[in-house]
C-alpha cells in the first residue's frame, strides 16, 4: 500500500501482483524473510579497516527524518549497522524518479592527539534493476547545521559494493576537522531510483588521522681505547666534487683547548700521542675495532667531536696555551690520494679533567651532546582552500542538475536556499567559498530574493566585491525582470532561440585553455530546446559579451569590485533539455572557479600532455623539490613513468601535505591540492 508493506507483508523484489495476494517474479529473486526485531551488534565489523582510522556505525535515528523503507529490522538505523547483505537493509523507492534520504546518529569516538586528515562516508548499496539514471549519494550532517551534505552520485550495480565520499576538510566550515566535531556527525544515504529498488545494507564512517612521524633513534657506540697510544690509518680517495671532511673520534687525551672562530672550523678532541692520517672518507680503527664515523661516539671521558665541513680546504685556529700544541699539515695534490699528518708531542700523561686556558675566549665545554642531523619534520599551518561552489536552491530552479554535474566532475560544493543566502554574512561565505551558482528557472519569489541580494551592500553585491564570483542564470518563464544581477543588469523574456553566435572566440571559456576544459563551438549551444529564453539588458560598459542570439546578448561577463559576474539567459543544465548539461555546462563550472585568491587572479595553468617528455638532468638531487619538473607528465601521471597507477596515488598523498605541490597535482582543477584530488586521480587509473 503506497509503496510499503503492511500487515506483516513481505517485499518480493522484481515481481508483480497477480491477485488473491499472490506475486509472480520476473526473474528468480530470493525472497528475504522479515525479522520482526533485530538486536544491533555493539561492535560492528566494517571493511577497509586501517591502523590510522576508526570506523563509526549507526547507533540511533538521526535528526533528519528517515524516508526509506526497511526490511529485517525494527528501525532503519539497525538495518544499516551491520554488513549482512539482504538479511537486513533499507530500500526505496519503487516509484519512477523517486528520491528518499536517511541520516542516522553515529557511535561516539575517543579524541586523539593527532590531527584528523579526513572523514570518509561509506555506503554498501545495490540495485535490483541496473539503470544508468539511478544514483546513490552518501549523506553527511555536521553538528547543528541544518543542511545535509551530499557526496558525488554513483551508479550502483546489482551486487553490493562500497560507494564512498572523502571530506578532507569540514564541508560546513571549510576548515580542518576537529575531534570535538566528530561526535555530532550523522551519516546516511540518498536513494535516487529510476526503476526497480535500491538497497543499502550498511552505512559507516571512517575518521582518519595523520600518522605520527617516526622519531629518529640515536644509536650510541661507546668506544674506549685500552691503550694510551692508538694509531689509525686509512686510504683516502680524492674526488673533484667537495665531499665531507673526516669525523675524528680520538681516545683519551691531554688537555687541548681550541678557540672557536666565526668561520667553520674543526675542533679537535683531547688525545694522547696518536699519529692520525685522516682522509676525506675515513673509517677509523681504534684498537683494531672498526667504528662507523657517521655514528656519534660517547667515551667515559666527554670528548669534543670534530664537525666536518664541505669546504675543500681545512682551517683551524688555535689559541696558544700551556697545553701541548697540535699541528696539522695538509698536503692536497691533484692526484687520486691525499694524506694529512697530525702530531701531538707526547710530553704529558693522560689527564681525565679538561682544563681551560685563561686566554681561550670563548671556550667550549667538552660535553658529548648527541644531535640529529637533517631537518626535523614540522607541520606548517596553512589556510584551508576555499570550497568551489554554493548552489543556491529554491522550490523551482534547476540547482540539483548543476550540483550533480559538478559532483560527477569531482568539483565540491554545498547547497543553500536563496532564502538563507539573503541574510547570510558575505564576509564569512567569501572566506569559505569561491562562487555562488544560481541555476535557471527562478520563480517570482526567487527573483525577489535575488534582487535583494544584488542590491548595493546586499549579500551577492558584497560577496562579489570581496573577490568572489556570481554565476546567475536569469532564464525562466516568469517574464521580464530588472535589477537581478549586480550593477543593475536585467532580463527581457521574449523570443526563445535554439542557437547562439560566439561573440568572443578567443575567450578562455570557449578555448578551454588553462583550466582543463574543452574547446567549444556553436554546435555545443545548439538545440537545447530552447537554448535560451531571452536577452540580457543594461549590461555595464566593462562587460564582455560572450554569446548572442538573433535579438541580443545571452551570455556576458563583467568585473564587479574585486570579483566577477557571469550572467546568462541560457538553459544551462536543465533537466529534460538535451545537450544542456554537455561541454558548455562543464566548461562553465570549471572556468567560473578557475582562480587563486580573488576572481581576477587566474589559477595555475593546467596543461594536458599525453606523453611524458623527460629532460635529462646532469646532477640528480633526490628529495629536492624544484619549481619546474624535469618532465611534463600527462594528467595524473605524477611520477612521470608514462602510466597512471597506484604509485601516482602515493605521490599525490605526499603532495597534499607539501607546502608547494608539484604542477599537475591539482587533478580536479579546483585551484588547490586537497584530499578531493584523490578520487579524481583514482578514476583515471585504467
Beta strands, then each sheet from edge to edge (+ up, - down):
strand 1: 15-19
strand 2: 22-25
strand 3: 53-61
strand 4: 69-71
strand 5: 89-92
strand 6: 98-106
strand 7: 116-127
strand 8: 135-142
strand 9: 149-150
strand 10: 161-167
strand 11: 185-193
strand 12: 198-209
strand 13: 285-286
strand 14: 289-290
strand 15: 326-329
strand 16: 341-344
strand 17: 387-393
strand 18: 413-417
strand 19: 433-438
strand 20: 469-473
strand 21: 481-485
strand 22: 489-497
strand 23: 501-502
strand 24: 532-537
strand 25: 544-548
strand 26: 553-560
strand 27: 563-568
sheet 1: 1+ 2-
sheet 2: 4+ 5- 12+ 3- 6+ 11- 8+ 9-
sheet 3: 4+ 5- 12+ 7- 10+
sheet 4: 13+ 14-
sheet 5: 15+ 16-
sheet 6: 18+ 17+ 19+ 20+ 27+ 26- 25+ 23-
sheet 7: 21+ 22- 24+
end
